Amino acid sequence: MNTVAPGFIETTAAHRLIARLAVSSGTDEVGARHGLMDSLGGIPIGRPGRPEEVAELIAFLVSDRAASIHGSEYVIDGGTVPAI
Amino acid sequence: MSEATHFSFDPTEFAGKRVLVTGGTKGMGEAIVRRLAAGGATAATTARSPASEGQAAELFFLSVSG
């Protein structure tokens, strides 16, 4: 058993949140996205993760290539700096 | 953020495997179902909302209520 701990991943739902924040704060989606990233303490890779990137990690972990990996947690968050 | 992400993969890697992905019709779950199915797995998933148009051909759905 392994676990995957995603950070800010721009799913369809997350994108809708960004769009709502853009409207409510009077900025655009780029600004709203960066505002969210900043609220997380910043994401060193400069963007949210993509669902496909999480899927790649899952595909690896369930594959025979990861047969000897057990009891591990994989954080996939673009290097998100803890805000606390 | 709209550019597609395509990674190379072995389309037979998961041949003969059966997987269950909960919450697999949207977001990360959908990406996981699609990735494992693309790798040859038979993927089943659960959802709290109906499938979107265009999903049914690739995904087997187990519907759950609530």
Backbone of each chain as nested JSON, in Angstrom:
{
  "chains": [
    {"id": "A", "residues": [
      {"number": 1, "name": "MET", "atoms": {"N": [0.843, -1.204, 0.0], "CA": [0.0, 0.0, 0.0], "C": [0.87, 1.244, 0.0]}},
      {"number": 2, "name": "ASN", "atoms": {"N": [0.632, 2.109, -0.936], "CA": [1.312, 3.393, -0.992], "C": [0.257, 4.492, -1.083]}},
      {"number": 3, "name": "THR", "atoms": {"N": [0.642, 5.694, -0.752], "CA": [-0.311, 6.788, -0.859], "C": [0.285, 7.929, -1.685]}},
      {"number": 4, "name": "VAL", "atoms": {"N": [-0.593, 8.662, -2.326], "CA": [-0.192, 9.806, -3.134], "C": [-0.863, 11.04, -2.55]}},
      {"number": 5, "name": "ALA", "atoms": {"N": [-0.089, 12.058, -2.333], "CA": [-0.592, 13.288, -1.706], "C": [-0.408, 14.459, -2.669]}},
      {"number": 6, "name": "PRO", "atoms": {"N": [-1.431, 14.754, -3.46], "CA": [-1.292, 15.834, -4.439], "C": [-1.388, 17.207, -3.78]}},
      {"number": 7, "name": "GLY", "atoms": {"N": [-0.715, 18.156, -4.383], "CA": [-0.868, 19.554, -3.992], "C": [-1.963, 20.192, -4.833]}},
      {"number": 8, "name": "PHE", "atoms": {"N": [-1.717, 21.43, -5.23], "CA": [-2.7, 22.155, -6.048], "C": [-2.639, 21.591, -7.471]}},
      {"number": 9, "name": "ILE", "atoms": {"N": [-3.69, 20.871, -7.844], "CA": [-3.786, 20.281, -9.172], "C": [-4.907, 20.991, -9.911]}},
      {"number": 10, "name": "GLU", "atoms": {"N": [-4.628, 21.462, -11.101], "CA": [-5.671, 22.214, -11.821], "C": [-6.629, 21.274, -12.539]}},
      {"number": 11, "name": "THR", "atoms": {"N": [-7.536, 20.732, -11.764], "CA": [-8.633, 19.927, -12.288], "C": [-9.698, 20.863, -12.85]}},
      {"number": 12, "name": "THR", "atoms": {"N": [-10.714, 20.288, -13.456], "CA": [-11.817, 21.118, -13.953], "C": [-12.445, 21.91, -12.813]}},
      {"number": 13, "name": "ALA", "atoms": {"N": [-12.613, 21.261, -11.672], "CA": [-13.211, 21.939, -10.517], "C": [-12.305, 23.061, -10.024]}},
      {"number": 14, "name": "ALA", "atoms": {"N": [-11.012, 22.797, -9.988], "CA": [-10.076, 23.837, -9.541], "C": [-10.076, 25.0, -10.512]}},
      {"number": 15, "name": "HIS", "atoms": {"N": [-10.21, 24.666, -11.777], "CA": [-10.243, 25.748, -12.771], "C": [-11.494, 26.608, -12.602]}},
      {"number": 16, "name": "ARG", "atoms": {"N": [-12.596, 25.957, -12.264], "CA": [-13.818, 26.745, -12.016], "C": [-13.637, 27.667, -10.825]}},
      {"number": 17, "name": "LEU", "atoms": {"N": [-12.937, 27.17, -9.801], "CA": [-12.648, 28.012, -8.634], "C": [-11.821, 29.22, -9.056]}},
      {"number": 18, "name": "ILE", "atoms": {"N": [-10.813, 28.977, -9.878], "CA": [-9.97, 30.076, -10.363], "C": [-10.812, 31.095, -11.119]}},
      {"number": 19, "name": "ALA", "atoms": {"N": [-11.715, 30.59, -11.948], "CA": [-12.568, 31.5, -12.725], "C": [-13.464, 32.323, -11.802]}},
      {"number": 20, "name": "ARG", "atoms": {"N": [-14.008, 31.656, -10.762], "CA": [-14.861, 32.391, -9.818], "C": [-14.061, 33.45, -9.064]}},
      {"number": 21, "name": "LEU", "atoms": {"N": [-12.855, 33.067, -8.637], "CA": [-12.023, 34.027, -7.907], "C": [-11.651, 35.211, -8.787]}},
      {"number": 22, "name": "ALA", "atoms": {"N": [-11.432, 34.925, -10.069], "CA": [-11.085, 36.011, -10.986], "C": [-12.215, 37.017, -11.067]}},
      {"number": 23, "name": "VAL", "atoms": {"N": [-13.439, 36.499, -11.151], "CA": [-14.601, 37.385, -11.231], "C": [-14.777, 38.158, -9.933]}},
      {"number": 24, "name": "SER", "atoms": {"N": [-14.697, 37.435, -8.81], "CA": [-14.992, 38.079, -7.528], "C": [-13.917, 39.08, -7.119]}},
      {"number": 25, "name": "SER", "atoms": {"N": [-12.708, 38.873, -7.59], "CA": [-11.638, 39.785, -7.186], "C": [-11.302, 40.802, -8.275]}},
      {"number": 26, "name": "GLY", "atoms": {"N": [-12.037, 40.729, -9.383], "CA": [-11.831, 41.71, -10.429], "C": [-10.513, 41.574, -11.172]}},
      {"number": 27, "name": "THR", "atoms": {"N": [-9.936, 40.391, -11.13], "CA": [-8.698, 40.17, -11.873], "C": [-8.966, 39.17, -12.992]}},
      {"number": 28, "name": "ASP", "atoms": {"N": [-7.91, 38.665, -13.59], "CA": [-8.117, 37.645, -14.621], "C": [-7.697, 36.285, -14.066]}},
      {"number": 29, "name": "GLU", "atoms": {"N": [-7.826, 35.26, -14.898], "CA": [-7.536, 33.913, -14.397], "C": [-6.06, 33.739, -14.045]}},
      {"number": 30, "name": "VAL", "atoms": {"N": [-5.194, 34.382, -14.789], "CA": [-3.764, 34.291, -14.462], "C": [-3.515, 34.866, -13.067]}},
      {"number": 31, "name": "GLY", "atoms": {"N": [-4.138, 36.014, -12.808], "CA": [-3.967, 36.637, -11.507], "C": [-4.574, 35.808, -10.384]}},
      {"number": 32, "name": "ALA", "atoms": {"N": [-5.757, 35.256, -10.647], "CA": [-6.425, 34.448, -9.625], "C": [-5.63, 33.173, -9.344]}},
      {"number": 33, "name": "ARG", "atoms": {"N": [-5.097, 32.568, -10.393], "CA": [-4.292, 31.355, -10.232], "C": [-3.06, 31.635, -9.375]}},
      {"number": 34, "name": "HIS", "atoms": {"N": [-2.393, 32.729, -9.669], "CA": [-1.202, 33.061, -8.89], "C": [-1.549, 33.464, -7.466]}},
      {"number": 35, "name": "GLY", "atoms": {"N": [-2.728, 34.069, -7.301], "CA": [-3.162, 34.376, -5.945], "C": [-3.343, 33.115, -5.124]}},
      {"number": 36, "name": "LEU", "atoms": {"N": [-3.932, 32.103, -5.746], "CA": [-4.097, 30.821, -5.053], "C": [-2.741, 30.19, -4.761]}},
      {"number": 37, "name": "MET", "atoms": {"N": [-1.86, 30.216, -5.728], "CA": [-0.525, 29.646, -5.527], "C": [0.205, 30.357, -4.389]}},
      {"number": 38, "name": "ASP", "atoms": {"N": [0.084, 31.675, -4.368], "CA": [0.731, 32.436, -3.3], "C": [0.157, 32.079, -1.938]}},
      {"number": 39, "name": "SER", "atoms": {"N": [-1.168, 31.822, -1.907], "CA": [-1.794, 31.494, -0.624], "C": [-1.301, 30.154, -0.092]}},
      {"number": 40, "name": "LEU", "atoms": {"N": [-0.754, 29.33, -0.979], "CA": [-0.182, 28.048, -0.554], "C": [1.277, 28.193, -0.146]}},
      {"number": 41, "name": "GLY", "atoms": {"N": [1.799, 29.396, -0.268], "CA": [3.205, 29.616, 0.05], "C": [4.086, 29.619, -1.179]}},
      {"number": 42, "name": "GLY", "atoms": {"N": [3.464, 29.5, -2.336], "CA": [4.219, 29.503, -3.587], "C": [4.472, 28.09, -4.092]}},
      {"number": 43, "name": "ILE", "atoms": {"N": [4.486, 27.959, -5.424], "CA": [4.779, 26.667, -6.036], "C": [6.025, 26.841, -6.899]}},
      {"number": 44, "name": "PRO", "atoms": {"N": [7.152, 26.276, -6.465], "CA": [8.418, 26.507, -7.174], "C": [8.392, 26.193, -8.673]}},
      {"number": 45, "name": "ILE", "atoms": {"N": [7.613, 25.244, -9.123], "CA": [7.608, 24.985, -10.563], "C": [6.803, 26.036, -11.32]}},
      {"number": 46, "name": "GLY", "atoms": {"N": [6.127, 26.923, -10.589], "CA": [5.486, 28.053, -11.231], "C": [4.107, 27.799, -11.789]}},
      {"number": 47, "name": "ARG", "atoms": {"N": [3.535, 26.683, -11.478], "CA": [2.2, 26.377, -12.003], "C": [1.601, 25.262, -11.134]}},
      {"number": 48, "name": "PRO", "atoms": {"N": [0.274, 25.14, -11.182], "CA": [-0.344, 23.988, -10.502], "C": [0.015, 22.711, -11.252]}},
      {"number": 49, "name": "GLY", "atoms": {"N": [-0.154, 21.585, -10.591], "CA": [0.044, 20.313, -11.271], "C": [-1.125, 20.022, -12.2]}},
      {"number": 50, "name": "ARG", "atoms": {"N": [-0.939, 19.027, -13.05], "CA": [-2.001, 18.61, -13.968], "C": [-2.496, 17.236, -13.568]}},
      {"number": 51, "name": "PRO", "atoms": {"N": [-3.772, 16.967, -13.777], "CA": [-4.304, 15.642, -13.43], "C": [-3.501, 14.52, -14.078]}},
      {"number": 52, "name": "GLU", "atoms": {"N": [-3.052, 14.736, -15.306], "CA": [-2.298, 13.699, -16.014], "C": [-0.973, 13.387, -15.324]}},
      {"number": 53, "name": "GLU", "atoms": {"N": [-0.43, 14.38, -14.647], "CA": [0.836, 14.142, -13.942], "C": [0.608, 13.266, -12.715]}},
      {"number": 54, "name": "VAL", "atoms": {"N": [-0.502, 13.474, -12.042], "CA": [-0.836, 12.605, -10.915], "C": [-1.099, 11.187, -11.422]}},
      {"number": 55, "name": "ALA", "atoms": {"N": [-1.793, 11.098, -12.558], "CA": [-2.099, 9.783, -13.12], "C": [-0.832, 9.016, -13.475]}},
      {"number": 56, "name": "GLU", "atoms": {"N": [0.189, 9.739, -13.931], "CA": [1.46, 9.065, -14.239], "C": [2.076, 8.451, -12.994]}},
      {"number": 57, "name": "LEU", "atoms": {"N": [2.015, 9.176, -11.899], "CA": [2.571, 8.641, -10.651], "C": [1.802, 7.401, -10.211]}},
      {"number": 58, "name": "ILE", "atoms": {"N": [0.483, 7.479, -10.297], "CA": [-0.337, 6.329, -9.941], "C": [-0.004, 5.143, -10.842]}},
      {"number": 59, "name": "ALA", "atoms": {"N": [0.119, 5.408, -12.142], "CA": [0.405, 4.331, -13.089], "C": [1.73, 3.662, -12.745]}},
      {"number": 60, "name": "PHE", "atoms": {"N": [2.693, 4.459, -12.354], "CA": [3.974, 3.867, -11.959], "C": [3.824, 3.021, -10.696]}},
      {"number": 61, "name": "LEU", "atoms": {"N": [3.154, 3.584, -9.702], "CA": [3.07, 2.885, -8.416], "C": [2.292, 1.574, -8.507]}},
      {"number": 62, "name": "VAL", "atoms": {"N": [1.324, 1.492, -9.42], "CA": [0.56, 0.242, -9.526], "C": [1.22, -0.729, -10.51]}},
      {"number": 63, "name": "SER", "atoms": {"N": [2.291, -0.308, -11.13], "CA": [2.94, -1.165, -12.125], "C": [3.946, -2.103, -11.468]}},
      {"number": 64, "name": "ASP", "atoms": {"N": [4.371, -3.099, -12.223], "CA": [5.375, -4.037, -11.734], "C": [6.703, -3.344, -11.449]}},
      {"number": 65, "name": "ARG", "atoms": {"N": [6.902, -2.204, -12.092], "CA": [8.165, -1.486, -11.866], "C": [8.286, -1.0, -10.431]}},
      {"number": 66, "name": "ALA", "atoms": {"N": [7.153, -0.877, -9.755], "CA": [7.167, -0.387, -8.376], "C": [6.886, -1.519, -7.394]}},
      {"number": 67, "name": "ALA", "atoms": {"N": [7.135, -2.745, -7.836], "CA": [6.76, -3.911, -7.019], "C": [7.399, -3.907, -5.637]}},
      {"number": 68, "name": "SER", "atoms": {"N": [8.541, -3.29, -5.499], "CA": [9.208, -3.334, -4.199], "C": [8.941, -2.099, -3.35]}},
      {"number": 69, "name": "ILE", "atoms": {"N": [8.094, -1.211, -3.854], "CA": [7.777, 0.002, -3.095], "C": [6.526, -0.23, -2.254]}},
      {"number": 70, "name": "HIS", "atoms": {"N": [6.668, -0.131, -0.96], "CA": [5.542, -0.354, -0.056], "C": [5.588, 0.645, 1.086]}},
      {"number": 71, "name": "GLY", "atoms": {"N": [4.429, 1.061, 1.517], "CA": [4.337, 1.907, 2.707], "C": [4.9, 3.307, 2.528]}},
      {"number": 72, "name": "SER", "atoms": {"N": [4.879, 3.786, 1.291], "CA": [5.45, 5.106, 1.048], "C": [4.379, 6.122, 0.671]}},
      {"number": 73, "name": "GLU", "atoms": {"N": [4.638, 7.354, 1.023], "CA": [3.752, 8.445, 0.621], "C": [4.493, 9.325, -0.376]}},
      {"number": 74, "name": "TYR", "atoms": {"N": [3.83, 9.6, -1.476], "CA": [4.434, 10.439, -2.505], "C": [3.701, 11.765, -2.586]}},
      {"number": 75, "name": "VAL", "atoms": {"N": [4.414, 12.832, -2.247], "CA": [3.864, 14.177, -2.38], "C": [4.132, 14.645, -3.806]}},
      {"number": 76, "name": "ILE", "atoms": {"N": [3.088, 15.08, -4.493], "CA": [3.249, 15.578, -5.867], "C": [2.605, 16.95, -5.923]}},
      {"number": 77, "name": "ASP", "atoms": {"N": [3.44, 17.963, -5.643], "CA": [2.897, 19.305, -5.448], "C": [3.756, 20.401, -6.076]}},
      {"number": 78, "name": "GLY", "atoms": {"N": [4.631, 20.01, -6.978], "CA": [5.44, 21.028, -7.638], "C": [6.411, 21.737, -6.701]}},
      {"number": 79, "name": "GLY", "atoms": {"N": [6.645, 21.114, -5.547], "CA": [7.568, 21.738, -4.596], "C": [6.93, 22.806, -3.744]}},
      {"number": 80, "name": "THR", "atoms": {"N": [5.61, 22.736, -3.611], "CA": [4.884, 23.736, -2.824], "C": [5.571, 24.007, -1.485]}},
      {"number": 81, "name": "VAL", "atoms": {"N": [5.805, 25.275, -1.26], "CA": [6.456, 25.663, -0.014], "C": [5.396, 25.754, 1.075]}},
      {"number": 82, "name": "PRO", "atoms": {"N": [5.581, 25.032, 2.166], "CA": [4.567, 25.099, 3.234], "C": [4.352, 26.536, 3.689]}},
      {"number": 83, "name": "ALA", "atoms": {"N": [3.072, 26.917, 3.799], "CA": [2.747, 28.295, 4.165], "C": [2.866, 28.522, 5.662]}},
      {"number": 84, "name": "ILE", "atoms": {"N": [2.916, 27.444, 6.438], "CA": [2.974, 27.585, 7.905], "C": [4.425, 27.444, 8.371]}}
    ]},
    {"id": "B", "residues": [
      {"number": 1, "name": "MET", "atoms": {"N": [-2.619, 27.009, -18.781], "CA": [-2.786, 25.69, -18.175], "C": [-3.561, 24.75, -19.092]}},
      {"number": 2, "name": "SER", "atoms": {"N": [-3.869, 25.188, -20.279], "CA": [-4.764, 24.374, -21.089], "C": [-4.026, 23.373, -21.97]}},
      {"number": 3, "name": "GLU", "atoms": {"N": [-2.714, 23.509, -22.062], "CA": [-2.006, 22.589, -22.953], "C": [-2.098, 21.151, -22.433]}},
      {"number": 4, "name": "ALA", "atoms": {"N": [-2.272, 20.238, -23.369], "CA": [-2.405, 18.842, -22.971], "C": [-1.042, 18.288, -22.568]}},
      {"number": 5, "name": "THR", "atoms": {"N": [-1.087, 17.367, -21.652], "CA": [0.138, 16.709, -21.224], "C": [0.112, 15.278, -21.73]}},
      {"number": 6, "name": "HIS", "atoms": {"N": [1.051, 14.956, -22.578], "CA": [1.091, 13.596, -23.091], "C": [2.437, 12.967, -22.755]}},
      {"number": 7, "name": "PHE", "atoms": {"N": [2.385, 11.862, -22.088], "CA": [3.596, 11.116, -21.792], "C": [3.55, 9.822, -22.582]}},
      {"number": 8, "name": "SER", "atoms": {"N": [4.709, 9.323, -22.933], "CA": [4.72, 8.04, -23.628], "C": [4.429, 6.927, -22.622]}},
      {"number": 9, "name": "PHE", "atoms": {"N": [3.823, 5.876, -23.102], "CA": [3.497, 4.779, -22.207], "C": [3.404, 3.492, -23.009]}},
      {"number": 10, "name": "ASP", "atoms": {"N": [3.473, 2.381, -22.291], "CA": [3.344, 1.061, -22.904], "C": [1.864, 0.683, -22.91]}},
      {"number": 11, "name": "PRO", "atoms": {"N": [1.239, 0.571, -24.084], "CA": [-0.205, 0.297, -24.141], "C": [-0.585, -1.115, -23.708]}},
      {"number": 12, "name": "THR", "atoms": {"N": [0.41, -1.938, -23.425], "CA": [0.101, -3.308, -22.985], "C": [0.538, -3.559, -21.544]}},
      {"number": 13, "name": "GLU", "atoms": {"N": [1.064, -2.525, -20.908], "CA": [1.635, -2.736, -19.576], "C": [0.643, -3.349, -18.583]}},
      {"number": 14, "name": "PHE", "atoms": {"N": [-0.602, -2.913, -18.665], "CA": [-1.59, -3.391, -17.695], "C": [-2.584, -4.377, -18.312]}},
      {"number": 15, "name": "ALA", "atoms": {"N": [-2.201, -4.969, -19.424], "CA": [-3.088, -5.935, -20.079], "C": [-3.445, -7.055, -19.109]}},
      {"number": 16, "name": "GLY", "atoms": {"N": [-4.728, -7.376, -19.047], "CA": [-5.17, -8.447, -18.157], "C": [-5.424, -7.993, -16.729]}},
      {"number": 17, "name": "LYS", "atoms": {"N": [-5.098, -6.752, -16.426], "CA": [-5.318, -6.238, -15.073], "C": [-6.704, -5.587, -14.999]}},
      {"number": 18, "name": "ARG", "atoms": {"N": [-7.303, -5.72, -13.86], "CA": [-8.583, -5.055, -13.615], "C": [-8.398, -4.097, -12.456]}},
      {"number": 19, "name": "VAL", "atoms": {"N": [-8.816, -2.864, -12.663], "CA": [-8.615, -1.863, -11.614], "C": [-9.94, -1.184, -11.272]}},
      {"number": 20, "name": "LEU", "atoms": {"N": [-10.05, -0.792, -10.03], "CA": [-11.199, -0.003, -9.571], "C": [-10.672, 1.345, -9.097]}},
      {"number": 21, "name": "VAL", "atoms": {"N": [-11.158, 2.387, -9.708], "CA": [-10.78, 3.749, -9.333], "C": [-12.031, 4.443, -8.809]}},
      {"number": 22, "name": "THR", "atoms": {"N": [-12.019, 4.818, -7.555], "CA": [-13.193, 5.528, -7.042], "C": [-13.148, 6.972, -7.514]}},
      {"number": 23, "name": "GLY", "atoms": {"N": [-14.317, 7.526, -7.761], "CA": [-14.396, 8.934, -8.178], "C": [-13.677, 9.185, -9.493]}},
      {"number": 24, "name": "GLY", "atoms": {"N": [-13.95, 8.344, -10.474], "CA": [-13.136, 8.394, -11.681], "C": [-13.744, 9.038, -12.906]}},
      {"number": 25, "name": "THR", "atoms": {"N": [-14.746, 9.901, -12.722], "CA": [-15.336, 10.531, -13.912], "C": [-14.916, 11.98, -14.081]}},
      {"number": 26, "name": "LYS", "atoms": {"N": [-14.198, 12.491, -13.115], "CA": [-13.768, 13.89, -13.205], "C": [-12.37, 14.018, -12.608]}},
      {"number": 27, "name": "GLY", "atoms": {"N": [-11.727, 15.087, -12.978], "CA": [-10.502, 15.48, -12.297], "C": [-9.409, 14.43, -12.297]}},
      {"number": 28, "name": "MET", "atoms": {"N": [-8.764, 14.285, -11.158], "CA": [-7.646, 13.344, -11.065], "C": [-8.103, 11.912, -11.279]}},
      {"number": 29, "name": "GLY", "atoms": {"N": [-9.28, 11.587, -10.749], "CA": [-9.782, 10.223, -10.923], "C": [-9.963, 9.876, -12.384]}},
      {"number": 30, "name": "GLU", "atoms": {"N": [-10.517, 10.801, -13.144], "CA": [-10.708, 10.559, -14.566], "C": [-9.357, 10.367, -15.266]}},
      {"number": 31, "name": "ALA", "atoms": {"N": [-8.406, 11.195, -14.899], "CA": [-7.079, 11.07, -15.514], "C": [-6.463, 9.709, -15.196]}},
      {"number": 32, "name": "ILE", "atoms": {"N": [-6.691, 9.237, -13.981], "CA": [-6.15, 7.937, -13.582], "C": [-6.836, 6.811, -14.353]}},
      {"number": 33, "name": "VAL", "atoms": {"N": [-8.156, 6.884, -14.449], "CA": [-8.878, 5.86, -15.224], "C": [-8.383, 5.843, -16.669]}},
      {"number": 34, "name": "ARG", "atoms": {"N": [-8.271, 7.016, -17.245], "CA": [-7.842, 7.076, -18.649], "C": [-6.429, 6.552, -18.818]}},
      {"number": 35, "name": "ARG", "atoms": {"N": [-5.571, 6.884, -17.893], "CA": [-4.171, 6.438, -17.995], "C": [-4.058, 4.921, -17.863]}},
      {"number": 36, "name": "LEU", "atoms": {"N": [-4.762, 4.346, -16.9], "CA": [-4.668, 2.9, -16.698], "C": [-5.338, 2.159, -17.85]}},
      {"number": 37, "name": "ALA", "atoms": {"N": [-6.454, 2.696, -18.332], "CA": [-7.118, 2.077, -19.478], "C": [-6.238, 2.167, -20.719]}},
      {"number": 38, "name": "ALA", "atoms": {"N": [-5.553, 3.286, -20.879], "CA": [-4.648, 3.44, -22.022], "C": [-3.505, 2.441, -21.937]}},
      {"number": 39, "name": "GLY", "atoms": {"N": [-3.175, 2.047, -20.722], "CA": [-2.119, 1.056, -20.526], "C": [-2.621, -0.37, -20.647]}},
      {"number": 40, "name": "GLY", "atoms": {"N": [-3.877, -0.535, -21.0], "CA": [-4.397, -1.873, -21.262], "C": [-5.242, -2.46, -20.158]}},
      {"number": 41, "name": "ALA", "atoms": {"N": [-5.426, -1.732, -19.069], "CA": [-6.221, -2.245, -17.964], "C": [-7.717, -2.141, -18.277]}},
      {"number": 42, "name": "THR", "atoms": {"N": [-8.477, -3.035, -17.694], "CA": [-9.922, -2.874, -17.671], "C": [-10.229, -2.061, -16.419]}},
      {"number": 43, "name": "ALA", "atoms": {"N": [-10.727, -0.86, -16.631], "CA": [-10.915, 0.051, -15.512], "C": [-12.385, 0.213, -15.178]}},
      {"number": 44, "name": "ALA", "atoms": {"N": [-12.704, 0.062, -13.916], "CA": [-14.055, 0.336, -13.441], "C": [-13.966, 1.522, -12.499]}},
      {"number": 45, "name": "THR", "atoms": {"N": [-15.013, 2.306, -12.486], "CA": [-14.968, 3.453, -11.598], "C": [-16.342, 3.727, -11.003]}},
      {"number": 46, "name": "THR", "atoms": {"N": [-16.343, 4.51, -9.965], "CA": [-17.585, 4.924, -9.324], "C": [-17.709, 6.431, -9.457]}},
      {"number": 47, "name": "ALA", "atoms": {"N": [-18.944, 6.907, -9.344], "CA": [-19.14, 8.349, -9.461], "C": [-20.407, 8.734, -8.716]}},
      {"number": 48, "name": "ARG", "atoms": {"N": [-20.443, 9.964, -8.264], "CA": [-21.653, 10.481, -7.631], "C": [-22.475, 11.281, -8.615]}},
      {"number": 49, "name": "SER", "atoms": {"N": [-21.922, 11.546, -9.774], "CA": [-22.655, 12.291, -10.787], "C": [-22.599, 11.525, -12.104]}},
      {"number": 50, "name": "PRO", "atoms": {"N": [-23.561, 11.778, -12.999], "CA": [-23.597, 11.052, -14.262], "C": [-22.356, 11.334, -15.107]}},
      {"number": 51, "name": "ALA", "atoms": {"N": [-22.071, 10.407, -15.984], "CA": [-20.929, 10.576, -16.87], "C": [-21.155, 11.73, -17.828]}},
      {"number": 52, "name": "SER", "atoms": {"N": [-20.082, 12.376, -18.203], "CA": [-20.169, 13.427, -19.204], "C": [-20.237, 12.799, -20.583]}},
      {"number": 53, "name": "GLU", "atoms": {"N": [-20.655, 13.592, -21.536], "CA": [-20.699, 13.096, -22.91], "C": [-19.308, 12.701, -23.378]}},
      {"number": 54, "name": "GLY", "atoms": {"N": [-19.247, 11.605, -24.095], "CA": [-17.969, 11.209, -24.658], "C": [-17.14, 10.323, -23.772]}},
      {"number": 55, "name": "GLN", "atoms": {"N": [-17.575, 10.064, -22.541], "CA": [-16.768, 9.247, -21.645], "C": [-17.068, 7.764, -21.776]}},
      {"number": 56, "name": "ALA", "atoms": {"N": [-18.294, 7.426, -22.129], "CA": [-18.73, 6.047, -21.968], "C": [-17.954, 5.051, -22.82]}},
      {"number": 57, "name": "ALA", "atoms": {"N": [-17.46, 5.471, -23.967], "CA": [-16.767, 4.534, -24.84], "C": [-15.515, 3.964, -24.191]}},
      {"number": 58, "name": "GLU", "atoms": {"N": [-14.883, 4.741, -23.358], "CA": [-13.621, 4.284, -22.789], "C": [-13.737, 3.806, -21.351]}},
      {"number": 59, "name": "LEU", "atoms": {"N": [-14.768, 4.209, -20.686], "CA": [-14.845, 3.914, -19.267], "C": [-16.02, 3.003, -18.962]}},
      {"number": 60, "name": "PHE", "atoms": {"N": [-15.791, 2.057, -18.102], "CA": [-16.894, 1.25, -17.613], "C": [-17.369, 1.888, -16.321]}},
      {"number": 61, "name": "PHE", "atoms": {"N": [-18.645, 2.076, -16.218], "CA": [-19.131, 2.772, -15.047], "C": [-19.876, 1.868, -14.084]}},
      {"number": 62, "name": "LEU", "atoms": {"N": [-19.541, 1.986, -12.856], "CA": [-20.32, 1.407, -11.785], "C": [-20.986, 2.587, -11.101]}},
      {"number": 63, "name": "SER", "atoms": {"N": [-22.277, 2.681, -11.22], "CA": [-22.956, 3.831, -10.625], "C": [-23.256, 3.563, -9.162]}},
      {"number": 64, "name": "VAL", "atoms": {"N": [-23.049, 4.557, -8.37], "CA": [-23.425, 4.465, -6.968], "C": [-24.311, 5.651, -6.642]}},
      {"number": 65, "name": "SER", "atoms": {"N": [-25.211, 5.467, -5.72], "CA": [-26.09, 6.575, -5.372], "C": [-25.504, 7.374, -4.228]}},
      {"number": 66, "name": "GLY", "atoms": {"N": [-26.019, 8.575, -4.067], "CA": [-25.552, 9.435, -2.988], "C": [-24.244, 10.075, -3.359]}}
    ]}
  ]
}
